């Protein structure tokens, strides 16, 4: 876990060594505080792990991944989120950081495919490697730079993005039983997260057969394929393979 401050200080906490006891400190108050805004990039799985593994319900999140979506000049029916690597490349023009995030991200993915944990590759009782630390620092400091860039935009509204980020954090951790992973972790923004955009009142609402969430349900005609009936537009997109890249590679 990495925590950064506005004066560019980064504190890296090795949960492998400290374990759950670290959350018996003031760190828990910081994470749970609604008044202390915490910048994150895709908070969904972090929020889920904090709640269901460590018993800490995170609040006060401002998700930079969602903020980038609101920065786009056009409103679309389906929003695809950007990877951190692509976001840094597009808005900060920092090739060195892009390469670090890309290279370490590939190692994390490769370790996952071998059923290993990238963060466990450091020998026991040793400090994190240079690659580990550099990756943590970039993923923390660059969020402040991205925030400063986006808040100058015409579409920035702090209250709206905080509300959307709260719903984004709830999206995975609110499950008691998880559906198929492709329906709850992907590169699509759920339509009930970005509710400050105009809604189509003609749509029907109900429980999606894919992600199991109460949201706008797309009922397709037989000509469009009966197999998609009862799925929201994001899950329909997943099923029809419009989303071709595995989200787990989204670093």
Secondary structure, 3 states (H helix, E strand, C coil): CEEECCCCCEEECCHHHHHHHHHHCHHHHHHHCCCCCEEECCCHHHHHHHHHCCCCCCCCEEEHHHHHHHHCCCCCCCCECCCHHHHHHHHCCCHHHHHHHHHHHHHHHHHHHCCCCHHHHCCCCCCCCHHHHHHHHHHHHHHHHHHHHHCCCCCCCHHHHHHHHHHHHHHHHCCCCCCCHHHHCCCECCCCCCCCCCCCCCCEEEECCCCCCEEEEECCCHHHCHHHCCECHHHHHHHCCCCCCCHHHCC
